[in-house]
Amino acid sequence: MPAHHRNIEASFESYELNAALWSKVRNVLAAVAILGWLASAAAFASGAARFEFSYLAAFVFWLSLALGALFFVMVQHVSGASWSVTMRRIAENVMMTLPVAAVLFLPVLFALPTLYVWARPAAVAADPILQERVAYLNPDFFTVRAAIYFAAWTFWAWKLYRNSIAQDAGRSLPLAQSAERWSAPGLVVFMLTGAFAGIDWMMSLNPHWYSTMFGVYYLSGAALGFYSLLTVILLAFRRAGVLRYAVNEEHYHDLGKWIFALTVFWTYIAFSQYLLIWYGNMPEETIWYRNREIGGWHTIAGLLLFGQFLAPFALLLGRWAKRRLALLGAVAAWVVVVHYFDLYWIVMPAYSPNGPQFGWQDLAVFAAIGGTLSLAFWRGLKQHAIAPVGDIRLEKALEFENV
């Protein structure tokens, strides 16, 4: 369809969610969250340690999607991109779940002695290596760092969201420039805090092991997970008749390119980390992979190789594939699911070293955290237009075409 025809159709499209649709989805998400928390209480009663590790795995997964959204928004502002304007408000509402995620992090703080060996005084006293690292790995400093991370993420998310909402009242070049100026240092802060958060919350589950690439590994997976999630959300909206013309085949094509590129980048980081540790062949480094290649964990490792690299790489390699929305949606949904197993594979061997023990506890905390954050996201969509209608690049976004 020619760009000028799409532009005309989009100009008649509503950027408000239908009240009946909003209420229906809200009720579903509220039910998922309530049932999830009730099941989580039962999971905690059945075994606190099992619950706490499952909770951490689910939390870092859902948090990664919000962080990926923050990354998406800042990259679009810094690059001055116009193609993504019509979908940016969706990402903004996802990143605005970060304050809720900060509250959901509290159970992790309460569970420190169970999750992390360095939080147990007796274990530290008996381990010379932990004694060397006690200045960094201790509960008080861990809590302070977490507060800094969430404060930074929340501040930048709030600043960019406020700018975007203010633009809805009138096209403002100064607000667009302000978003660009804030996003540039924001990306630096994001990379540092996101990397250290991954190190603190996941890598330190085995405090004898370290990788200088682990933080980038977590953030690359977060970006890949969010771009895939955004594609799924937009396609679901499209089926409901929402943003059908404002986000069209051309935009999905670019989302497909991003998913393809991030798939390659995540694989590059994962393989580089593995190759360097394998080549070094030092027991204190190889033990981390050894623990994830025994029992049933090797099956998960194989799933990651196939599901987060080979399959999406092969399926999205051709230009035509990125423009087949059913295929693109299926690949994007698959990547989101495999992204969860990636983080599960990182976290859960600390609890179950002999192999995965999938159970209802995992599903309970996944639904509780996911339902709560999804409900916060959905509530935000009702408060303002679901596209930045006052953005100075909106017309360019509606006319966007791939070349």
N, C-alpha and C positions, 0 to 999 in steps of 0.2 A: 504494500500500500504506500503511495507517495507520501512524503513527509507533510505536505501542506494539508492533505486530507486527514491524516492522523491528528494534526494540530487543531483542525476545526472540530473533530469529534471530541478531543480531549478538553476543548474549551467549554463543552457542554456537560462534561463529567463532574459529578459531585465529589468533593474531597471531604465529605463527612460520612461516617459510618451510619448505616441504617440502624435505627433504634432497636428494632426487633432482633436484627442480627447481633448487635452488640450485647443485648441482654441475654440472648441464648448462649452465646459463647462464654460470657461472664459466668453464667450459672454452671456451665460445664466445668470451667476452670476452678470455680469455687468448690464444687463437689470433689474434684480431683485433689485439691489442696487439703480439704478437711479430711477426706478419707486417708490421704497420705500421712497426715500428721497423726491421726488415730492409729494407723498401722505402725507408724514409727514409734509411737509410745509402746505398743506391744512388742516391737522389735527390741527396744531398749530393755524392756522387762525380761525378754527371753535371753538376752546376752549383751551386756553393755559393750564389750570389746568388739564383737561382731558388728553391732550397730554403729559404733564410732568410726570404724574403718570404712564401712559402706557409706556413711554420711560424708566422710572426707572425699571419697571418690566421686559421689554425686555432686558435692559442692564445687569442687574444682572444675567439673565439667560445665555446670550451669554458669559459673563465674566466667569461664573462658569465653562463652558466647557473648556475655555482656562486655568483656574486655575487647573481643573482636569487633563489636559494634562501635566502641569508642575509637578504636584504631581506624575503622572504616570512615567514620565522620571526620576525623582529623586529617586523614589522607586526602579526602575529597576537598576539604577547605585549602589545604596547603598547595595542592596541585591546581586549584581553580577549576576543577572538573565540572562540566555542565551535564554530562550524560546521566549522572547519578542523582540529580537534584530531585526528581519526582519520587524516588524511593528513599531519600535520605531521612525523612521524618520517621520512617519505620525503624531505621537504625538508631535514631535519636531516642526513641522511646525504649528500645532495648537497652541502650547504655544507661538510661535513667533508672534502671532497676538496680544499679550498683549500690545506692544507699540501703536498699532492702537487703542486698547480699551482705552488707556489712553487719547487719543484725543477725543474719543467718550464720555468720561466722562464729558467733558466741559459743555454740556447742563444741566447736573445734578447740577453743581456748580452754573450756572446762575439761576437755578430754586429753590435754597435753601429756600427762604421765602415761596414759594408755597408748597413745599413738607414737610417741617419740621417746626413744631410750635415753636421750640426752636430758629429758625432763625428770628423770628418776635419780635422786641423789645417790642412792646406793650403787646404781650402775655407773655413774660418773666416777665415784670414789674408787671403783675397781677397774677402771679403764683409763690408762695413761693418754690415749689419743683423745678421748672425750675431755679429759682435764686440760689438754692443750687448746681445745676449742670452746671452753666454757664461757669465755668472754663474749662470744657471739651466740653460741647455742645455749641459751638459758631462757626460762619462761618469761622473765620480766622484759628483756630486750626483744624477744620474739613478739610479745604483745605490743610493744611500742612500735616496732617495725610494721606490724599489721595495721595499726592505727594510721601510720603515715601513708601506707599504700592506699587504704580506702579513702583517706582524706584527700589525697592527690587525685585519685580517679573521680571521686564525687565532685570535687571542685571543678575540674575541667569539663566533666559531663554537664554539670549545672550551667557553667559559663556558656558553653556552646549551645546548649538547649535554649537558654534564655535569649541569646542572640537570634536564634532561628525563629522563636515564637514572636519576638519583637518585630521581625521582618514581616510577619503576616499582616500587621496593621498598615504597612506601607513599604514600598520598595526602597531599600536604604543601602546605598553603596558603603557608607561608613561602617554599618553593621557587618556587611560581608567582609570588608577589610579587617575589621576587628577579629572576626572568626579566623581569618587566615593568620593574623599575628599571634593569636593565642594557640593555634594548632601547631605551629612550628616548634616552640619550646615544649608544648604538650607532648609531642611525639617522643622527644628525648626523655622526658620524665616518665612517660608511659613505658618505654622500653626498659628503663632502669628498674622501675618499681615492679613491672610485670615479671621481669626476669628474676629479681630477687624473691618475689612472692612464690614463683615456681620452685626456686631453690629451697626456701624456708619450709614450704608446706608439703612438698613431695620429695625432693632430693634428700632432705635431712631425715627422712624415714630410715635411711641407712646412713648414719653420720660418718661412717668410715669411707664412704664412696663419694666421689665428686666428679663433676664434668663441667668444664667451662662453657659447654654448648647447651646445657640443659635448659637454661632460661629461654634461649631462642627457640629451642624445641617446643616448649610449652606455648610460647606466643605464636609461633608459626601454625601450630595446631589450632590455636584459638581463632586466628584469622581465617583459616580454612573452614573451621566449623561454622563461624558466623556467616561468611559469604554463602555457604551452602544453606544455612538456616534461612537467611534472607530470601534466597531463591524459593525455598519451600513456602514461606509465608506469602510472598507475592503471588505465587501460582495459586495458592489457596484463595487469596483475595480475588484473583482473576476469575476463578470458578464461581465466586459469589457475586461477580459483577462489579468489584471494587478495583479502582485503578487499572481498568481494563485497557484504556487507551493511553493513559499517562505513562504506563510501563508496558511497553510493547516488545515485539520480537527483537528489535534492535538492542534494547536494554538487556534482555535476557541473554542475547549473544555475548555482550560484554561481561555479564555475570559469569557465564560459562567460561570465558577466557580467564577471568580471575580465579575461578575454582581450579581450572587446569594449571595455571601458573603456580598457585599456592600448593597444589598437590606435588608438583615437581620440587618446589622449594622445601616443603616439609620433608620430602624423601631425601633430598640432598643433606639437610641437617641431620636427620636420623641416621643415614648411612655414614656420614662423616664422623659422627660421634662413635658409632659402632666400629668403624674402620680404625680410628686412632686408638681406641681402647684395645681392640684385638691385636693391632700391630705392636703396641707397647707391651702387651702380655704381662701386666703386673697384677698379681692376685688381688690386691686391694681395689683394683678397678674392674677386672673381669668378673668378680664375684657378683656384681649387680646383674649382668647379663646371664651369668650361669644360673642365678636364682629364678630367672624368667624363661629358662629353656628346659626346665625339668617338670615332671608331672604333666599336668594339662596346660601349663603356661605356654609351652611351645606351640600349642594349637592357636592360642590368641596371637602369638607372634606371627604365625603364618597368616592369620586373618588380617593383621595390619599390613603385611607385605602385599597381599592380594587386594584387600578391600580399601586401603587408603592410598595405594599407589597404582598397581597394575590395572585394576578394573577401571577406576575413573580416568586414568591416563589413556587407556585404549579407547574407551567409550567417547571421550571428549576430544580426541585428537583431531578429528575432521571438523571443518567449518560447519558442515551440515548438521552435525550432532548438537552443536550449541544452539541451533535454531529449531530443533525439534523439542518443543516444550515438555512433552510427556517424558521423553528420554532424559532431558536435562533435570526435570523434577525428580525422577527416580534416582538418578546418580546423586543429586544433592541430598536427598533424604537418606540414601545409603551412607554417604560420607558423614552426616551428622551422627548416625548410629555407630559407625565404626570409630568415630572420634571419642565417643564415650568409652568404648572398649579399650582404646589406646590409654586413656587415663586410668581406667580400672586395672589395666595390666601394669601400670606404674605403681599404683597405690597398694593394691590388695595382696601382692606377695609378701609384704611386711606382716600381714596377718596370717595368710595361708600359704606358706612357702612351698608346699608339696603339690599345689594345683588349685585352680579356681573352685570356689564353692558357691556357685550362684544360688541365690535363694530369695524368698519373698522379702527379706530384709532390704536387699538391694532395690527392689521395685518400690518398697514403701518409702524409703528416703528419697529416691529419684522422683516419685510423684509429689512428695511433700515439698521439696525444694523447688522443683520445676513448676508445680502448680502455683506456688506462692509468687515466684518471679514472673510467671506468665500472666498471672492475675494483675500484678503491678504494671506490666507492659500493656495489657489490654485496657486497664483503667486510663492510662495516659492517652490512648488513642481517642477516647471520648472527649477529652478536655479541649483539644485543638484540632485543626484540620490535619488530615493524615498525609498531606504533602505540604511542603513549604511554599505556599501560594504567593508569598511576597518576595521570594528569592529573585534577584535580578537576572539569574540565568535560567529561569523556568522555561521561557520560550525556546531557548536553545535545546533544553532537555527534551521538550516535546517534539522538536524537529530533528532530533539526533538520528543519524544513520551510520552504520558501519561501512567502512570502505575496504 
